[in-house]
Structure formats: structure tokens, C-alpha cells
Amino acid sequence: MKFSFRTLLLLLCGVMLISAAACTGNTGEDESTSGTTAAPEQAPTQEEPTTGEEPTTEQATTEEITTEEPDVMIGEELDAEYAADFTVSKVFTSDMVVQRGEKLRVWGWAPESENGKKISGTFMGMFAETLVQNGEWTLQFGAKLPASAELGNQMKLYTDTKEVVFEDVLVGDVYMVIGQSNVAYSFGNYLGASNTDRENYGTNMIDESLPIRLHYNTLNESEAHGYPKRGTTEVCPDVVHNRTWEKPSNASVNRFTAIGYCFAWNFVQMTDCKVPVGIIEIDGNGQPLGAFLPNQVADELGSDRWNDAQGIYVPEGVNATWARYMYNHYMYPFEKYAMAGLIWYQGESDFQRQHASEFIERFNAFMTYMRSTHNVTNPDFAVYMVEFPSIYQQPAGFSGQWHYMDLGLIRCVVGSIPQTLPNSYLSVSSDLWNDRTYFNNLHPDCKFGQGERLAKLAAAVRGDAGTLESATGPIFESAEFSEDCKSVVLTFTNVGEGLKTTDGGTEVKGFTFMRNPYVINTKKGATIEAKITAPNQITVTCSTSMKNGVVYNGVSENFFGETINLCNSYGCPAGAFFVAPAEE
């Protein structure tokens, strides 16, 4: 194989970069926040090293991640002339985090006149080239990099007449945090409402030196800002708004999703700041699942309807105004951006029976689609579902506005997703909120606790810190119903030394049954008992048939230690779920 002088130089510098990375430290921060464009005098070479779905019940416990030194990949030079002009997607900016253990893709556009011409790129000793095709280009670097929190790493995309440079690119874990108002609930609002957490954490969590980077995407943008009409099939190929990847600052953090930032802050603490975290917030106040589905999934499922008068697709659920647009406008630009996982905190607008009954099928199809686009090496990224915590009805004597929705059914529906979606996990919240006097417990002020729980779970799954058994409670595995469906033996994994209750007995609180499909029984009359009968099993018996399913933690006001009490030997609560007899 024949290499040019430039390629040999890149190879040499890549080796130097690896050697230097092991013994150098942080040289300080660069204030640049976006890519800079210039016309270089000659084509650049690598700089001196800086110092800087199929149904399954199988549960993954750790993901394979890259921990060894990177294999520096020097791609071959393409036999083509350079493009005179090109643009890079605004997904990429200075201060971004790119995914460790993945082959990094960078993309953009060029005039049609540049078709067949090439664009080059360098990053952390890697070199790659690609051709413009149909006015688009995607460049893929060959190595799977380990985590790097060092500043000074430059990414360059260039031709012989143009160069785009992104400064201080970190390598770590990227997560999308997606949902409705409980994701939109900002860190600033959270601290304003939670006196205890403001005193315990507060602004001490906001530190620009932390390897956390934030990308804020919210539905507050409108057609006036350049977005297409909501509810159509039109997508945004690129980020429309002008926000970029940002470091933690008072301005960036206080408007950012509280649960997302609390997750990132806790995760970097657990990994001694060695694994940077990039959070992409996708929030939509009041939006049902149908608003988040991409065109292909919505078409396949028939999950929305076309409104001729309005000229839009309309989803199902509460606040069902526009379908598809949360994905088409805000998530589509990130389709090829590699990530470690996805955090989902949504379902409030799908709490009604007719919508909850279709939630699992639609969500699983959605995640299967997303897993087909984002990652090259590890397509089945982890999905973390946030369990809805306790929510209480308005107490007697209260005057004023009280925010309440009966989330019991959708809680156990969301909690059942790990039964059918591989590499998905429930982040339990049942022990984190118990304020019966707070008017807005639809948006509970337990975001730090939820973020910490998510961080423990992700760190265990990724193999960075802790264990799954100390991060989440018993995980439902299988059910064996009796012929008359009046009893069922439930088997669990992740029990530690064995299933436990908070009071140390064998009687398990919190079980009920579906008296009709997706209708949780809350009426008196039928009796139901649940007992721990083996280290990993519970036997539930009922005076009536449970043919429509048995439910754990399906009552909105349930709280761990009071009305539900199942945990593993580590004391971690079991998550909500339901299971029905298999159809013959």
C-alpha cells in the first residue's frame, strides 16, 4: 500500500498523541464555543500532540465499552480533487462530547457542483476522507476511542481552500434525555422550589471545569424561528436554533433539564470526572408519545390520523394537537450522532386506558427505529425509563390549583417495557417522593434523587461504577399462572441474596390485578395476597381470576415502605410492572 508524505506524517503524529496522552494533564480551557472557519494556506496536517427487537426477558448487566488505548486509524487518501465549499452540521460545535467506544461520524452538505469531490478530517490522531454525494457528505473516523476529559482536542474538517475547526472536543458518554414537562422542568425552577436540595447542592453543582456538556432543545421554538409546520412529515435536516454545546454555567444549567443535569453531575462524580457526559435535552411540555414518533414508525403503526382541515397529522392522548414534530424538528438532526443511552421520562399524556394499552408496542417500535440510526459499533444502546413517583389527590381543605393525574396505570405500563425491549431498565422512583401537601406533585421536586438513581444505573450498566443490584431493585423475569388464573408465581432477577420486604416479613404489599384489560382494580371485594416463597419468587393468590393481569405498584399514591414494600437484599425497591397470562 502506498502512502503520501501527509499520511505518513499523520501516522507518526498519531503515535505521538497516544504516548503523550498518558502523561500530560489539563492545560486550561479554550473559550471558543463553536467551530471557526478559515481558508488555510495549504491543506493541514495533524498538529503536534496537545496536552490536553425481538421480545425477550433477558437482562443485560453491563455494556461492552472501550477501555484500551485507541487504535489510531489513518484512512487512505481518496483519488479526487478537494471540494471548494462545504458546510458542517450544527450538531457539531466546539465543547461537544463525542461517544467513546464508537466510530465517530461527522456530516454536512455541499453544493451539487461539489459532487464527487472530497473532504478531509482529523481528530485525535485519526485521519479520514469522504466524497460529496448528492450534495451531502458523511465522514467516518475509524477508531473507537476511550474516554478523554482532557481539553485541547481539536477536530478539523477541511479541503485545500476551507477549514472548520472545533475546539476542546471531549470523548465520553452521550445521552438523550427525552420527555414532556418533567424533562422540561429546569434546574433553576427545581432549586427554586426545593429548599432542601438548594441548601445541600444548589449552585455548588454548577462548575465549568466539570466534564459535562449540554445541548438544549425545547419546543418553545416555532415556525417564526424557521421550523416547518408542526404535524407534517417535513423534517429539519439540521439544528434550526442557534444554541450550541455548552459548558456548565449559571445561564446554561439553570434553563437546562433538572433531571438531565442531576444525572450528568452524579455520573461524573461516580467516575471521578474521567468519563465526560454530553446531554442532549429534547423536551415537549404536555406532548403525548405520538408527538415524538418519526414518520416511518407512525406510518407503520397507524398511530395518528390525518386532519384534512388542518393539513396535519394529529396524535392520540392528552394535549393531542400535533404528531411527529418532536422527532422531525428536534431529534432528526441527531439521527447519526452516536450515544451511550437514552433517558425517557414521558407518559403523563398517555395515562388514559386507550392510550396506555398501545404505549409499549409504539415505544418499542420507536426505540428499534432509533437504534437503527445512531450507532455504528453498538447499535442496541441502553434505554432508561424513569418511573413515575407517587402522586396524590387534592387534600381536603386545600384551596387553589392542584396538579394531579392518575398515573398508576401508565406507571406500571412504562415499568413493563424492560420485559420486551432488550437492554432497557427502569429507574425506580417509588421511594423518592411522599409530599401529600405540595400542589404540583405532578412535577415532583425529587429530580436530584431521580438523577442520582439514573446515574447509578447507567454507571453499573456501563461497567464504570457499582453493581446493578445496588442501583435498582428486583427485575421481573417471568410468570407462571395457574389454570384458573387465581394464582401466579412471579420470578425475579437482580435480587441480591434474595427478595426482601421493608419490614423483614414475607408478606408483600402493593399487588392488585386488572379487572378488565388495562383497568386496574381499586374496588373492594376481591382479596389478593402476595408472599415471598423463594429467594427469587413471589406467589400471588386472588379470590377472583387474574386473567387480565397481575399488577405491582399500579395505584397512583403508592409509596415505598408504606403501601408497597418489595426490594432486593440491598434495599433497592422493585419497580412497577404488570403481566398477563400468555394468550393461547
SULPEHU-V354741 format. One record per run of one state. SS is the DSSP state (H for helix, E for strand, C for the rest). FROM is the first residue (numbers start at 1). TO is the last residue. Records with the same first field share a line. If there is no record, write none. Layout:
SS = FROM-TO + FROM-TO
This chain:
C = 1-4 + 22-35 + 39-73 + 75-81 + 83-86 + 89-96 + 100-102 + 110-111 + 115-117 + 124-125 + 132-132 + 134-135 + 145-147 + 149-154 + 159-162 + 167-169 + 180-180 + 185-185 + 194-194 + 201-201 + 206-211 + 219-222 + 226-245 + 248-249 + 255-256 + 271-275 + 284-288 + 293-294 + 302-304 + 308-311 + 315-324 + 335-340 + 346-347 + 351-352 + 357-358 + 372-381 + 387-407 + 416-416 + 420-423 + 428-440 + 444-446 + 463-467 + 472-474 + 482-486 + 494-499 + 502-506 + 508-510 + 517-518 + 521-527 + 535-536 + 543-549 + 553-559 + 561-563 + 565-565 + 568-572 + 574-576 + 580-584
H = 5-21 + 112-114 + 181-184 + 187-193 + 195-200 + 202-205 + 223-225 + 250-254 + 258-270 + 289-292 + 295-301 + 325-334 + 348-350 + 353-356 + 359-371 + 408-415 + 417-419 + 441-443 + 447-462 + 468-471
E = 36-38 + 74-74 + 82-82 + 87-88 + 97-99 + 103-109 + 118-123 + 126-131 + 133-133 + 136-144 + 148-148 + 155-158 + 163-166 + 170-179 + 186-186 + 212-218 + 246-247 + 257-257 + 276-283 + 305-307 + 312-314 + 341-345 + 382-386 + 424-427 + 475-481 + 487-493 + 500-501 + 507-507 + 511-516 + 519-520 + 528-534 + 537-542 + 550-552 + 560-560 + 564-564 + 566-567 + 573-573 + 577-579
